[in-house]
Amino acid sequence: MAAGAPRIFVSHLAGTAVFDPVGDQVGRVSDLVAMLRVGRRPPRLLGMVVEVLSRRRVFVPMTRITGVESGQVITTGVVNMRRFEQRPTERLVLGELLDRRVTLVETGEEVTVLDIAIQQLPARRDWEIDRVFVRRGKGGALRRKGETLTVEWSAVTGFSLEEHGQGAENLVATFEKLRPADLANALHHLSPKRRAEVAAALDDDRLADVLEELPEDDQVEILGKLKEERAADVLEAMDPDDAADLLNELPEDEKERLLTLMQPDEAADVRRLMSYEERTAGGLMTTEPIVLRPDATVADALARVRQQDLSPALAAQVYVCRPPDETPTGKYLGTVHFQRLLRDPPFTLVSSLVDSDLPPLGPDTALPAVTSYFAAYNLVAAPVVDESGSLLGAVTVDDVLDHLLPEDWRETEFHEEGVSGG
């Protein structure tokens, strides 16, 4: 939703039908899950608890919800059917926040929470709790209906995390704005006990991003302290190449158990990557580059490039291939660089813009040759193609750097070496 997105009161969502993109009902909204923050900052809405047709309660992240309208919720259709388990930093909005006694900051008066409003942030997929609908008075026999009013979240107290003494909850809230690499650095310097507590409190996507930035020993330690089903969820949320690298550090029986618990298509990508030597193009690549068919247009390509969860390196170019679109694809035709997309009309076919002169990498290309290739062609990403001409994936410059730097590079306080954000 753009700026001015409608405000939705959560009581109206209770029991609302949830549909997939083709109109089939998935289930009904049972509750909403929010993460409280330090002080009076509005809580972030993480997702919805949906009761599916088997009466199982499952978690649907807000990133998988494409529409919240009157009488219905629309999802991407991709729903993890594992049973919902609430985490320490999470609050059930309907189950824990409504009917609660809180205090108006301005007057110090106690009020009762009748409803809570949520709203999507402009130009982002994040949602926040936006307003609180409260009733004055205690609702006793002489005053059953007190005055009602709607106030901003910051106008009441009694919800948010305290500034001190909240253990991992306070730590997670404090770390919320850190980039994954900075949060990984903070985690690395915590004690193993505190590291495990914080990891357990992070949501799957956030923990996956952080694991990708941690040294291998820390990755293995954290993954080993998670329940196996949650560990599989986190591996699914990681980039396939990073998940493959992490699994390769585990004992064979543990590795196989986790792969079995993962979604079959996610596990298949990871198994394919694990079949290549680590320091080769096949071992470095991701299996999820932007793949387009020859009849796609520049407008189609730019829409894919705009996807928020893409890294800058993966968004730098698109790969044009014959069907199928999933890697391994049909015949690889060439690459179209982002700058070229910006120079041509939206209706132009990408097949007419491909750079077919750029030789692709083979999956067995060794790391030194991959490095020379990136330097020679001034690239941030490169296609990996097999002998039959199918695109297998793409290597990005960040993965190359990870394997070129010394193993202890994360221990270096780079900002002390002259790198500064100021």
C-alpha positions in Angstrom: 0.0 0.0 0.0 1.2 3.5 -0.7 1.1 6.5 1.6 -2.4 7.0 3.0 -3.0 3.3 3.2 -6.2 2.5 5.1 -6.1 1.8 8.8 -7.5 -1.6 9.8 -8.8 -2.5 13.2 -7.8 -6.0 14.3 -11.2 -7.0 15.7 -12.5 -6.8 12.1 -9.9 -9.4 11.0 -10.8 -12.1 13.6 -12.2 -15.0 11.7 -11.7 -13.4 8.3 -11.3 -15.9 5.5 -7.7 -16.2 4.0 -7.4 -17.0 0.3 -4.6 -18.0 -2.1 -4.2 -16.0 -5.4 -6.6 -18.2 -7.4 -9.4 -17.8 -4.9 -9.2 -21.0 -2.9 -9.7 -20.6 0.8 -6.6 -21.5 2.9 -8.2 -20.9 6.3 -9.3 -18.1 8.7 -7.4 -15.5 10.7 -7.1 -16.7 14.3 -4.8 -13.9 15.6 -2.0 -11.5 14.7 1.6 -11.6 15.9 3.5 -8.4 16.8 6.9 -7.7 18.2 7.1 -5.1 20.9 9.9 -2.5 20.9 11.8 -0.5 23.5 10.0 2.6 24.8 7.0 3.9 22.9 7.9 2.9 19.4 5.0 1.3 17.5 5.3 -2.6 17.5 6.1 -4.2 14.2 3.5 -6.7 12.9 5.2 -9.9 12.0 2.3 -11.9 10.6 -1.0 -13.7 11.1 -1.9 -16.9 12.9 -4.2 -18.7 10.5 -6.4 -21.7 11.3 -6.2 -23.9 8.3 -9.0 -26.3 7.3 -7.4 -29.1 9.4 -7.8 -26.8 12.4 -4.1 -26.5 12.7 -2.8 -23.0 13.6 0.0 -21.9 11.3 2.0 -18.7 10.9 1.8 -16.6 7.8 4.4 -13.8 7.6 3.1 -10.3 6.5 5.6 -10.6 3.6 3.4 -13.5 2.3 0.2 -11.4 2.5 -0.6 -9.4 -0.6 -4.0 -7.9 0.3 -6.0 -7.1 3.4 -9.5 -6.1 2.4 -13.0 -6.1 3.7 -13.9 -9.6 4.6 -10.8 -11.3 3.2 -7.1 -11.7 3.3 -5.1 -12.6 0.2 -1.8 -14.5 0.4 0.9 -15.5 -2.1 -0.3 -19.0 -1.7 2.9 -20.2 -0.1 2.0 -21.3 3.4 4.3 -23.3 5.8 2.0 -25.9 7.4 4.1 -26.3 10.5 2.2 -25.6 13.7 2.6 -22.1 15.0 4.8 -21.7 18.1 5.0 -18.3 19.8 8.4 -16.9 20.6 9.5 -14.9 23.6 9.5 -11.5 21.9 6.2 -12.1 20.2 2.7 -10.9 21.4 -0.6 -12.2 20.2 -2.6 -9.0 19.4 -6.1 -10.4 20.0 -5.1 -12.8 22.7 -2.8 -10.6 24.8 -3.2 -7.0 24.0 -7.0 -6.4 23.9 -9.0 -5.9 27.1 -5.8 -4.9 28.8 -5.5 -2.0 31.3 -3.0 0.6 30.1 -2.3 4.2 31.1 -2.8 7.4 29.1 0.6 9.2 29.2 -0.8 12.7 29.2 -3.2 12.3 32.2 -2.0 9.2 34.0 -5.5 7.8 33.7 -6.0 4.0 33.4 -8.0 2.9 30.3 -9.1 -0.4 28.8 -8.0 -1.4 25.3 -11.0 -2.2 23.1 -9.3 -2.5 19.8 -6.0 -1.9 18.0 -5.4 -0.6 14.5 -2.7 -1.7 12.0 -1.3 0.1 9.0 1.2 -0.7 6.2 4.2 1.6 6.1 4.5 3.7 2.9 6.6 2.2 0.1 7.5 -0.8 2.3 6.0 -4.2 3.1 6.4 -3.7 6.8 3.3 -3.2 9.0 3.0 -1.6 12.4 0.4 -1.2 15.1 -0.8 2.3 14.5 -3.5 3.3 16.9 -5.2 2.1 20.1 -8.9 2.3 20.7 -9.6 2.7 24.5 -12.4 3.2 26.9 -12.2 5.4 30.0 -13.5 4.1 33.3 -13.5 0.7 34.9 -16.7 -0.5 33.4 -18.4 -1.1 36.8 -22.1 -1.3 37.5 -22.5 2.5 37.8 -20.4 3.2 34.7 -20.8 0.4 32.2 -19.9 2.6 29.2 -17.2 5.2 29.6 -16.0 7.6 27.0 -14.1 6.0 24.1 -11.3 7.5 22.1 -8.6 6.5 19.6 -5.0 7.5 20.4 -1.6 6.9 19.0 0.4 4.0 20.3 2.9 6.4 22.0 0.0 8.0 23.9 -0.4 5.0 26.2 2.0 3.1 28.4 1.8 -0.4 29.7 2.5 -2.3 26.5 6.1 -1.7 25.5 9.2 -3.4 26.7 10.9 -1.8 29.6 14.3 -0.2 29.0 16.0 -2.6 31.4 15.7 -6.1 32.7 14.1 -7.7 29.7 16.8 -10.2 28.8 16.8 -11.3 25.2 13.7 -9.3 24.5 15.3 -6.1 25.3 18.5 -7.1 23.4 16.5 -8.0 20.3 14.6 -4.7 20.4 17.8 -2.8 20.8 19.4 -4.6 17.8 16.4 -4.2 15.6 17.8 -1.4 13.4 21.2 -3.0 12.9 22.2 -4.2 9.5 22.6 -8.1 9.4 26.4 -7.8 9.3 26.5 -5.5 12.3 24.0 -7.6 14.2 26.2 -10.7 13.4 29.2 -8.9 14.8 27.3 -8.1 18.0 26.2 -11.7 18.3 29.7 -13.0 17.7 30.9 -11.1 20.8 28.2 -12.3 23.1 28.5 -15.3 25.4 27.2 -18.6 23.9 24.3 -18.5 26.3 23.2 -15.0 25.3 23.9 -15.7 21.7 21.5 -18.6 21.8 18.8 -16.5 23.6 19.0 -13.8 21.0 19.0 -16.2 18.1 15.9 -18.0 19.5 14.1 -14.6 19.8 14.8 -13.5 16.2 12.3 -14.3 13.5 13.3 -16.8 10.8 14.1 -14.3 8.0 16.2 -12.0 10.3 18.1 -15.0 11.8 18.8 -16.3 8.3 20.2 -13.0 7.3 22.4 -12.9 10.4 23.6 -16.4 10.0 24.9 -15.7 6.5 27.2 -13.0 8.0 28.6 -15.1 10.9 31.7 -17.3 11.0 31.1 -21.0 10.4 31.7 -22.0 14.0 29.0 -19.6 15.2 26.6 -20.7 12.5 27.0 -24.4 13.6 26.6 -23.5 17.3 23.4 -21.5 16.8 21.8 -23.9 14.4 22.6 -26.8 16.8 20.7 -25.1 19.6 17.5 -24.6 17.6 14.8 -27.2 17.4 15.3 -29.2 14.2 12.0 -28.0 12.6 12.9 -24.4 13.2 16.5 -25.0 12.0 15.0 -26.3 8.8 12.8 -23.2 8.5 15.8 -20.9 9.0 17.8 -22.9 6.3 14.9 -22.4 3.9 15.0 -18.6 4.5 18.8 -18.5 3.8 20.2 -18.1 0.3 20.7 -21.6 -1.0 24.4 -21.3 -1.4 24.8 -20.1 2.2 22.6 -22.9 3.4 24.6 -25.4 1.5 27.9 -24.1 3.0 26.4 -24.3 6.5 25.0 -27.8 6.0 28.4 -29.0 4.7 29.8 -28.2 8.2 27.5 -30.6 9.9 27.8 -34.3 10.5 26.3 -36.4 7.7 23.3 -37.7 9.7 22.4 -34.3 11.1 22.7 -32.8 7.6 20.4 -35.4 6.1 17.7 -34.9 8.9 17.6 -31.2 8.2 17.4 -31.6 4.5 14.5 -34.0 4.9 12.6 -31.5 7.1 13.0 -28.7 4.5 10.5 -28.1 1.8 11.4 -30.5 -1.1 12.0 -27.8 -3.7 14.2 -25.8 -1.3 16.1 -28.9 -0.3 16.6 -29.9 -4.0 18.4 -26.5 -4.7 20.6 -27.0 -1.7 21.5 -30.6 -2.5 22.5 -29.5 -6.0 24.8 -26.8 -4.7 26.3 -29.3 -2.2 27.4 -31.5 -5.2 30.0 -28.9 -6.3 33.3 -28.2 -4.8 33.2 -25.3 -2.4 35.8 -23.1 -4.1 34.3 -23.3 -7.6 31.7 -21.3 -9.5 29.1 -24.1 -8.8 29.8 -24.0 -5.1 29.7 -20.2 -4.9 26.6 -19.6 -7.0 23.0 -18.9 -5.9 20.3 -20.8 -7.7 17.9 -17.9 -7.6 19.0 -15.2 -10.1 16.4 -13.2 -12.1 15.5 -15.4 -15.0 13.3 -14.1 -17.8 11.9 -15.6 -21.0 12.8 -14.1 -24.4 9.3 -12.6 -24.8 9.6 -10.6 -21.5 9.8 -6.8 -21.8 12.0 -4.2 -20.2 9.0 -3.4 -18.0 8.8 -7.0 -16.8 12.5 -7.0 -16.1 12.5 -3.7 -14.1 9.5 -5.1 -12.0 11.6 -8.1 -11.1 14.7 -6.0 -10.3 12.6 -3.8 -7.9 11.8 -6.7 -5.6 12.8 -5.7 -2.1 14.4 -9.0 -1.0 17.0 -9.0 -3.8 20.6 -8.1 -3.0 22.1 -5.2 -5.1 24.4 -7.7 -6.8 21.5 -10.0 -7.9 19.5 -7.0 -9.1 22.3 -5.7 -11.3 21.4 -7.9 -14.2 18.8 -10.4 -15.5 19.4 -13.6 -17.4 17.4 -14.4 -20.5 16.7 -18.1 -21.0 14.3 -20.5 -22.8 11.8 -22.2 -20.6 11.8 -23.6 -18.0 12.4 -20.5 -15.9 13.7 -22.2 -12.8 17.3 -23.2 -12.7 18.6 -25.4 -14.4 16.8 -23.5 -17.2 16.4 -24.1 -20.8 19.0 -22.7 -23.2 20.8 -19.6 -21.8 20.6 -16.8 -24.3 22.5 -14.0 -22.6 22.6 -11.3 -19.9 20.9 -7.9 -19.8 22.5 -5.4 -17.5 20.5 -3.0 -15.3 21.9 0.1 -17.0 20.8 -1.2 -20.4 17.2 -1.7 -19.0 17.1 1.9 -18.0 18.0 3.1 -21.5 15.3 1.4 -23.5 11.5 1.8 -23.8 9.4 -0.3 -21.4 7.8 -2.4 -24.3 11.2 -3.5 -25.7 11.8 -7.3 -25.6 14.7 -8.3 -23.4 15.8 -10.8 -26.1 16.8 -7.9 -28.3 19.1 -6.4 -25.6 21.1 -9.5 -24.4 24.8 -9.3 -24.1 25.7 -12.6 -25.7 29.4 -11.8 -26.1 30.0 -12.3 -22.3 31.3 -15.8 -21.9 29.5 -17.6 -18.9 31.3 -19.4 -16.2 31.3 -23.2 -16.0 30.3 -24.8 -12.7 33.7 -26.3 -12.2 35.6 -23.0 -12.7 38.0 -22.6 -9.8 37.9 -19.5 -7.5 41.1 -17.9 -8.9 39.7 -18.0 -12.4 36.3 -16.7 -11.1 38.1 -13.8 -9.5 40.0 -12.9 -12.7 36.8 -13.1 -14.6 35.1 -10.6 -12.3 38.1 -8.2 -12.5 38.4 -8.5 -16.3 34.8 -7.8 -17.1 34.1 -5.3 -14.2 31.2 -7.4 -13.0 29.2 -7.7 -9.7 27.4 -10.9 -10.8 28.1 -13.6 -13.4 26.1 -16.4 -15.0 27.0 -20.1 -14.4 26.1 -22.3 -17.4 26.6 -26.1 -17.8 27.8 -28.0 -20.9 24.2 -28.3 -22.3 23.8 -24.5 -22.2 21.4 -24.4 -19.2 21.7 -21.6 -16.7 22.5 -23.1 -13.3 22.7 -19.9 -11.2 24.8 -16.8 -10.7 27.9 -16.0 -8.7 27.8 -12.6 -7.0 30.8 -10.5 -5.9 30.0 -10.7 -2.2 30.3 -14.5 -2.3 33.7 -14.2 -4.1 34.9 -11.8 -1.5 33.8 -14.1 1.4 36.1 -16.8 0.0 39.0 -14.5 -0.7 39.2 -12.8 2.7 41.0 -14.5 5.6 38.8 -16.6 7.8 39.1 -14.2 10.7 38.1 -11.1 8.7 35.0 -10.6 10.7 37.2 -10.1 13.8 38.6 -6.9 12.2 37.1 -3.7 13.4 37.0 -2.2 9.9 35.7 1.2 11.0 38.9 1.6 13.0 40.9 1.2 9.8 39.5 4.4 8.3 36.1 3.2 7.1 33.3 5.3 8.6 29.7 6.0 8.1 30.0 9.6 9.0 
